[in-house]
Amino acid sequence: MALSGELEFEVEIKSPGSVFVEIYGSNKEYLPKICSKIVPRIDLLEGEWGQVGCVIMVYYSIDGVEMISKELVEAVDEKNKSIVYNLLEGELMKLYKTLRFTFQIISKNEAEFVKTTIEYEKLSEDVPFPDKLKEFVTAVTKTIDVHYCQVSNDQ
């Protein structure tokens, strides 16, 4: 059984892709205001929000379990509307040797999607595949989408 792999998935969005580029990138500090039950807090530890080399501490909840992760912004590609985060520390690093998230906005058939790629290496065969992380990212993406659509309709 392979210890490393890649999990890719897409979530269709009704909001403009630029909203997600901003929130997953340079404005990630707004995430707790949008989805406080899932991500109640994010702290900037080093650098500037959303810039390569930026280090943040993210407080989040998966299945009601509160967790923390220290993340590094590894790459930002404005042309391809993508950002890459590498997890450095936290509860998940007790299960995975490496965890790397790539968020990219893609268009297909006049619709926009947030495409997420989770690259991982498990510490052992007993470690589950990152399906819970897929559920978490999907929930965050859908919450941002609903929030933005409501705010846009209220204006």
Contact map, one row per residue, 1 for C-alpha under 8 A:
11100000000000000000000000000000000000000000000000000000000000000000000000000000000000000000000000000000000000000000000000001000000000000000000000000000000
11111000000000000000000000000000000000000000000000000000000000000000000000000000000000000000000000000000000000000000000000001000000000000000000000000000000
11111000000000000000000000000000000000000000000000000000000000000000000000000000000000000000000000000000000000000000000011111000000000000000000000000000000
01111100000000000000000000000000000000000000000000000000000000000000000000000000000000000000000000000000000000000000001111000000000000000000000000000000000
01111110000000000000000000000000000000000000000000000000000000000000000000000000000000000000000000000000000000000000001110000000000000000000000000000000000
00011111000000000000000000000000000000000000000000000000000000000000000000000000000000000000000000000000000000000000111100000000000000000000000000000000000
00001111100000000000000000000000000000000000000000000000000000000000000000000000000000000000000000000000000000000000111000000000010000000000000000000000000
00000111110000000000000000000000000000000000000000000000000000000000000000000000000000000000000000000000000000000011110000000000000000000000000000000000000
00000011111000000000000000000000000000000000000000000000000000000000000000000000000000000000000000000000000000000011100000000000000001000000000000000000000
00000001111100000000000000000000000000000000000000000000000000000000000000000000000000000000000000000000000000001111000000000000000000000000000000000000000
00000000111110000000000000000000000000000000000000000000000000000000000000000000000000000000000000000000000000001110000000000000000000000100110000000000000
00000000011111000000000000000000000000000000000000000000000000000000000000000000000000000000000000000000000000111100000000000000000000000000000000000000000
00000000001111111000000000000000000000000000000000000000000000000000000000000000000000000000000000000000000000111100000000000000000000000000010010000000000
00000000000111110000000000000000000000000000000000000000000000000000000000000000000000000000000000000000000000110000000000000000000000000000000010001000000
00000000000011111010000000000000000000000000000000000000000000000000000000000000000000000000000000000000000000000000000000000000000000000000000010011000000
00000000000011111111000000000000000000000000000000000000000000000000000000000000000000000000000000000000000000010000000000000000000000000000000000000000000
00000000000010111111100000000000000000000000000000000000000000000000000000000000000000000000000000000000110000011100000000000000000000000000000000000000000
00000000000000011111110000000000000000000000000000000000000000000000000000000000000000000000000000000000000000000000000000000000000000000000000000000000000
00000000000000111111111000000000000000000000000000000000000000000000000000000000000000000000000000000000000000000000000000000000000000000000000000010000000
00000000000000011111111110000000000000000000000000000000000000000000000000000000000000000000000000000000100000000100000000000000000000000000000100000000000
00000000000000001111111111000000000000000000000000000000000000000000000000000000111000000000000000000001100000000000000000000000000000000000000000000000000
00000000000000000111111111110000000000000000000000000000000000000000000000000000000000000000000000000000000000000000000000000000000000000000000000000000000
00000000000000000011111111111110000000000000000000000000000000000000000000000000000000000000000000000000000000000000000000000000000000000000000000000000000
00000000000000000001111111110000000000000000000001000000000000000000000000000000001000000000000000000010000000000000000000000000000000000000000000000000000
00000000000000000001111111110000000000000000000011100000000000000000000000010000001000000000000000000000000000000000000000000000000000000000000000000000000
00000000000000000000111111110000000000000000000011100000000000000000000000000000000000000000000000000000000000000000000000000000000000000000000000000000000
00000000000000000000011111111110000000000000000011000000000000000000000000000000000000000000000000000000000000000000000000000000000000000000000000000000000
00000000000000000000011111111110000000000100000011000000000000000000000000000000000000000000000000000000000000000000000000000000000000000000000000000000000
00000000000000000000001000111111000000000110000010000000000000000000000000000000000000000000000000000000000000000000000000000000000000000000000000000000000
00000000000000000000001000111111110000000000000000000000000000000000000000000000000000000000000000000000000000000000000000000000000000000000000000000000000
00000000000000000000001000111111111100101100000000000000000000000000000000000000000000000000000000000000000000000000000000000000000000000000000000000000000
00000000000000000000000000001111111111111100000000000000000000000000000000000000000000000000000000000000000000000000000000000000000000000000000000000000000
00000000000000000000000000000111111100010000000000000000000000000000000000000000000000000000000000000000000000000000000000000000000000000000000000000000000
00000000000000000000000000000111111100000000000000000000000000000000000000000000000000000000000000000000000000000000000000000000000000000000001100100000000
00000000000000000000000000000011111111110000000000000000000000000000000000000000000000000000000000000000000000000000000000000000000000000001001100000000000
00000000000000000000000000000011111111111000000000000000000000000000000000000000000000000000000000000000000000000000000000000000000000000000000000000000000
00000000000000000000000000000001001111110000000000000000000010000000000000000000000000000000000000000000000000000000000000000000000000000000000000000000000
00000000000000000000000000000001001111110000000000000000000111000000000000000000000000000000000000000000000000000000000000000000000000000001000000000000000
00000000000000000000000000000011001111111100000000000000011110000000000000000000000000000000000000000000000000000000000000000000000000000000000000000000000
00000000000000000000000000000001101111111100000000000000001100000000000000000000000000000000000000000000000000000000000000000000000000000000000000000000000
00000000000000000000000000000011000100111110000000000000011100000000000000000000000000000000000000000000000000000000000000000000000000000000000000000000000
00000000000000000000000000011011000000111111000000000001111000000000000000000000000000000000000000000000000000000000000000000000000000000000000000000000000
00000000000000000000000000001000000000001111100000000001110000000000000000000000000000000000000000000000000000000000000000000000000000000000000000000000000
00000000000000000000000000000000000000000111111110000111100000000000000000000000000000000000000000000000000000000000000000000000000000000000000000000000000
00000000000000000000000000000000000000000011111000000111100000000000000000000000000000000000000000000000000000000000000000000000000000000000000000000000000
00000000000000000000000000000000000000000001111100001111000000000000000000000000000000000000000000000000000000000000000000000000000000000000000000000000000
00000000000000000000000000000000000000000001111110101110000000000000000000000000000000000000000000000000000000000000000000000000000000000000000000000000000
00000000000000000000000000000000000000000001011111100100000000000000000000000000000000000000000000000000000000000000000000000000000000000000000000000000000
00000000000000000000000011111000000000000001001111100100000000000000000000000000000000000000000000000000000000000000000000000000000000000000000000000000000
00000000000000000000000111110000000000000000000111110100000000000000000010010000000000000000000000000000000000000000000000000000000000000000000000000000000
00000000000000000000000011000000000000000000001111111100000000000000000010110000000000000000000000000000000000000000000000000000000000000000000000000000000
00000000000000000000000000000000000000000000000001111100000000000000000111110000000000000000000000000000000000000000000000000000000000000000000000000000000
00000000000000000000000000000000000000000000011000111110000000000000000111000000000000000000000000000000000000000000000000000000000000000000000000000000000
00000000000000000000000000000000000000000001111111111111000000000000000110000000000000000000000000000000000000000000000000000000000000000000000000000000000
00000000000000000000000000000000000000000001111000001111100000000000011110000000000000000000000000000000000000000000000000000000000000000000000000000000000
00000000000000000000000000000000000000000111110000000111110000000000011100000000000000000000000000000000000000000000000000000000000000000000000000000000000
00000000000000000000000000000000000000000111100000000011111000000001111000000000000000000000000000000000000000000000000000000000000000000000000000000000000
00000000000000000000000000000000000000101110000000000001111100000001111000000000000000000000000000000000000000000000000000000000000000000000000000000000000
00000000000000000000000000000000000000111100000000000000111110000111100000000000000000000000000000000000000000000000000000000000000000000000000000000000000
00000000000000000000000000000000000001111000000000000000011111000111000000000000000000000000000000000000000000000000000000000000000000000000000000000000000
00000000000000000000000000000000000011100000000000000000001111111110000000000000000000000000000000000000000000000000000000000000000000000000000000000000000
00000000000000000000000000000000000001000000000000000000000111111110000000000000000000000000000000000000000000000000000000000000000110010000000000000000000
00000000000000000000000000000000000000000000000000000000000011111000000000000000000000000000000000000000000000000000000000000000000000000000000000000000000
00000000000000000000000000000000000000000000000000000000000011111100000000000000000000000000000000000000000000000000000000000000000000000000000000000000000
00000000000000000000000000000000000000000000000000000000000011111110000000000000000000000000000000000000000000000000000000000000000000000000000000000000000
00000000000000000000000000000000000000000000000000000000001111011111000000000000000000000000000000000000000000000000000000000000000000000000000000000000000
00000000000000000000000000000000000000000000000000000000001111001111100000000000000000000110000000000000000000000000000000000000000000000000000000000000000
00000000000000000000000000000000000000000000000000000000111100000111110000000000000000000110000000000000000000000000000000000000000000000000000000000000000
00000000000000000000000000000000000000000000000000000000111000000011111000000000000000111111000000000000000000000000000000000000000000000000000000000000000
00000000000000000000000000000000000000000000000000000011110000000001111100000000000000111100000000000000000000000000000000000000000000000000000000000000000
00000000000000000000000000000000000000000000000000000011110000000000111110000000000011111000000000000000000000000000000000000000000000000000000000000000000
00000000000000000000000000000000000000000000000000011111000000000000011111000000000011110000000000000000000000000000000000000000000000000000000000000000000
00000000000000000000000000000000000000000000000001111110000000000000001111110000001111000000000000000000000000000000000000000000000000000000000000000000000
00000000000000000000000000000000000000000000000000011000000000000000000111110000001111000000000000000000000000000000000000000000000000000000000000000000000
00000000000000000000000000000000000000000000000000110000000000000000000011111000001110000000000000000000000000000000000000000000000000000000000000000000000
00000000000000000000000010000000000000000000000001110000000000000000000011111100111100000000000000000000000000000000000000000000000000000000000000000000000
00000000000000000000000000000000000000000000000000000000000000000000000000111111111000000000000000000000000000000000000000000000000000000000000000000000000
00000000000000000000000000000000000000000000000000000000000000000000000000011111110000000000000000000000000000000000000000000000000000000000000000000000000
00000000000000000000000000000000000000000000000000000000000000000000000000001111110000000000000000000000000000000000000000000000000000000000000000000000000
00000000000000000000000000000000000000000000000000000000000000000000000000001111110000000000000000000001100000000000000000000000000000000000000000000000000
00000000000000000000100000000000000000000000000000000000000000000000000000011111111000000000000000000001110000000000000000000000000000000000000000000000000
00000000000000000000100000000000000000000000000000000000000000000000000000011111111100000000000000000111100000000000000000000000000000000000000000000000000
00000000000000000000100110000000000000000000000000000000000000000000000011111000111110000000000000000111000000000000000000000000000000000000000000000000000
00000000000000000000000000000000000000000000000000000000000000000000000011110000011111000000000000011110000000000000000000000000000000000000000000000000000
00000000000000000000000000000000000000000000000000000000000000000000001111100000001111100000000000011100000000000000000000000000000000000000000000000000000
00000000000000000000000000000000000000000000000000000000000000000000001111000000000111110000000001111000000000000000000000000000000000000000000000000000000
00000000000000000000000000000000000000000000000000000000000000000000111100000000000011111100100001110000000000000000000000000000000000000000000000000000000
00000000000000000000000000000000000000000000000000000000000000000000111100000000000001111100100000000000000000000000000000000000000000000000000000000000000
00000000000000000000000000000000000000000000000000000000000000000000111000000000000000111111100000000000000000000000000000000000000000000000000000000000000
00000000000000000000000000000000000000000000000000000000000000000011110000000000000000111111110000000000000000000000000000000000000000000000000000000000000
00000000000000000000000000000000000000000000000000000000000000000011100000000000000000001111111000000000000000000000000000000000000000000000000000000000000
00000000000000000000000000000000000000000000000000000000000000000000100000000000000000001111111100000000000000000000000000000000000000000000000000000000000
00000000000000000000000000000000000000000000000000000000000000000000000000000000000000111111111111100000000000000000000000000000000000000000000000000000000
00000000000000000000000000000000000000000000000000000000000000000000000000000000000000000111111110000000000000000000000000100000000000000000000000000000000
00000000000000000000000000000000000000000000000000000000000000000000000000000000000000000011111110000000000000000000000001110010000000000000000000000000000
00000000000000000000000000000000000000000000000000000000000000000000000000000000000000000001111111100000000000000000000111100010000000000000000000000000000
00000000000000000000000000000000000000000000000000000000000000000000000000000000000000000000111111100000000000000000000111100000000000000000000000000000000
00000000000000000000000000000000000000000000000000000000000000000000000000000000000001100000100111110000000000000000001111000000000000000000000000000000000
00000000000000000000000000000000000000000000000000000000000000000000000000000000000001100000100111111000000000000000011110000000000000000000000000000000000
00000000000000000000000000000000000000000000000000000000000000000000000000000000000111100000000001111100000000000000111100000000000000000000000000000000000
00000000000000000000000000000000000000000000000000000000000000000000000000000000000111000000000000111110000000000001111000000000000000000000000000000000000
00000000000000000000000000000000000000000000000000000000000000000000000000000000011110000000000000011111000000000011110000000000000000000000000000000000000
00000000000000000000000100000000000000000000000000000000000000000000000000000000011100000000000000001111100000000111100000000000000000000000000000000000000
00000000000000000000100000000000000000000000000000000000000000000000000000000001111000000000000000000111110000000111000000000000000000000000000000000000000
00000000000000001001100000000000000000000000000000000000000000000000000000000001110000000000000000000011111000011110000000000000000000000000000000000000000
00000000000000001000000000000000000000000000000000000000000000000000000000000000100000000000000000000001111100011110000000000000000000000000000000000000000
00000000000000000000000000000000000000000000000000000000000000000000000000000000000000000000000000000000111111111000000000000000000000000000000000000000000
00000000000000000000000000000000000000000000000000000000000000000000000000000000000000000000000000000000011111111000000000000000000000000000000000000000000
00000000000000000000000000000000000000000000000000000000000000000000000000000000000000000000000000000000001111100000000000000000000000000000000000000000000
00000000000000000000000000000000000000000000000000000000000000000000000000000000000000000000000000000000001111110000000000000000000000000000000000000000000
00000000000111000000000000000000000000000000000000000000000000000000000000000000000000000000000000000000001111111000000000000000000000000000000000000000000
00000000000111011000000000000000000000000000000000000000000000000000000000000000000000000000000000000000111101111100000000000000000000000000000000000000000
00000000011110001000000000000000000000000000000000000000000000000000000000000000000000000000000000000000111100111110000000000000000000000000000000000000000
00000000011110001001000000000000000000000000000000000000000000000000000000000000000000000000000000000011110000011111000000000000000000000000100000000000000
00000001111000000000000000000000000000000000000000000000000000000000000000000000000000000000000000000111110000001111100000000000000000000000000000000000000
00000001110000000000000000000000000000000000000000000000000000000000000000000000000000000000000000001111000000000111110000000000000000000000000000000000000
00000111100000000000000000000000000000000000000000000000000000000000000000000000000000000000000000011110000000000011111000000000000000000000000000000000000
00000111000000000000000000000000000000000000000000000000000000000000000000000000000000000000000000111100000000000001111100000000000000000000000000000000000
00011110000000000000000000000000000000000000000000000000000000000000000000000000000000000000000001111000000000000000111110000000000000000000000000000000000
00011100000000000000000000000000000000000000000000000000000000000000000000000000000000000000000111110000000000000000011111000000000000000000000000000000000
00111000000000000000000000000000000000000000000000000000000000000000000000000000000000000000000111100000000000000000001111100000000000000000000000000000000
00110000000000000000000000000000000000000000000000000000000000000000000000000000000000000000001111000000000000000000000111111010000000000000000000000000000
00100000000000000000000000000000000000000000000000000000000000000000000000000000000000000000011110000000000000000000000011111010000000000000000000000000000
00100000000000000000000000000000000000000000000000000000000000000000000000000000000000000000001000000000000000000000000001111110000000000000000000000000000
11100000000000000000000000000000000000000000000000000000000000000000000000000000000000000000000000000000000000000000000001111111000000000000000000000000000
00000000000000000000000000000000000000000000000000000000000000000000000000000000000000000000000000000000000000000000000000011111000000000000000000000000000
00000000000000000000000000000000000000000000000000000000000000000000000000000000000000000000001100000000000000000000000001111111100000000000000000000000000
00000000000000000000000000000000000000000000000000000000000000000000000000000000000000000000000000000000000000000000000000001111111000000000000000000000000
00000000000000000000000000000000000000000000000000000000000000000000000000000000000000000000000000000000000000000000000000000011111000000000000000000000000
00000010000000000000000000000000000000000000000000000000000000000000000000000000000000000000000000000000000000000000000000000001111111000000000000000000000
00000000000000000000000000000000000000000000000000000000000000000000000000000000000000000000000000000000000000000000000000000001111111100000000000000000000
00000000000000000000000000000000000000000000000000000000000001000000000000000000000000000000000000000000000000000000000000000000011111110000000000000000000
00000000000000000000000000000000000000000000000000000000000001000000000000000000000000000000000000000000000000000000000000000000011111111000000000000000000
00000000100000000000000000000000000000000000000000000000000000000000000000000000000000000000000000000000000000000000000000000000011111111100000000000000000
00000000000000000000000000000000000000000000000000000000000000000000000000000000000000000000000000000000000000000000000000000000001111111110000000000000000
00000000000000000000000000000000000000000000000000000000000001000000000000000000000000000000000000000000000000000000000000000000000111111111000000000000000
00000000000000000000000000000000000000000000000000000000000000000000000000000000000000000000000000000000000000000000000000000000000011111111100000000000000
00000000001000000000000000000000000000000000000000000000000000000000000000000000000000000000000000000000000000000000000000000000000001111111110000000000000
00000000000000000000000000000000000000000000000000000000000000000000000000000000000000000000000000000000000000000000000000000000000000111111111000000000000
00000000000000000000000000000000001001000000000000000000000000000000000000000000000000000000000000000000000000000000000000000000000000011111111100000000000
00000000001000000000000000000000000000000000000000000000000000000000000000000000000000000000000000000000000000000100000000000000000000001111111110000000000
00000000001010000000000000000000000000000000000000000000000000000000000000000000000000000000000000000000000000000000000000000000000000000111111111000000000
00000000000000000000000000000000011000000000000000000000000000000000000000000000000000000000000000000000000000000000000000000000000000000011111111100000000
00000000000000000001000000000000011000000000000000000000000000000000000000000000000000000000000000000000000000000000000000000000000000000001111111110000000
00000000000011100000000000000000000000000000000000000000000000000000000000000000000000000000000000000000000000000000000000000000000000000000111111111000000
00000000000000000000000000000000000000000000000000000000000000000000000000000000000000000000000000000000000000000000000000000000000000000000011111111100000
00000000000000000000000000000000010000000000000000000000000000000000000000000000000000000000000000000000000000000000000000000000000000000000001111111110000
00000000000000100010000000000000000000000000000000000000000000000000000000000000000000000000000000000000000000000000000000000000000000000000000111111111000
00000000000001100000000000000000000000000000000000000000000000000000000000000000000000000000000000000000000000000000000000000000000000000000000011111111100
00000000000000000000000000000000000000000000000000000000000000000000000000000000000000000000000000000000000000000000000000000000000000000000000001111111110
00000000000000000000000000000000000000000000000000000000000000000000000000000000000000000000000000000000000000000000000000000000000000000000000000111111111
00000000000000000000000000000000000000000000000000000000000000000000000000000000000000000000000000000000000000000000000000000000000000000000000000011111111
00000000000000000000000000000000000000000000000000000000000000000000000000000000000000000000000000000000000000000000000000000000000000000000000000001111111
00000000000000000000000000000000000000000000000000000000000000000000000000000000000000000000000000000000000000000000000000000000000000000000000000000111111
00000000000000000000000000000000000000000000000000000000000000000000000000000000000000000000000000000000000000000000000000000000000000000000000000000011111
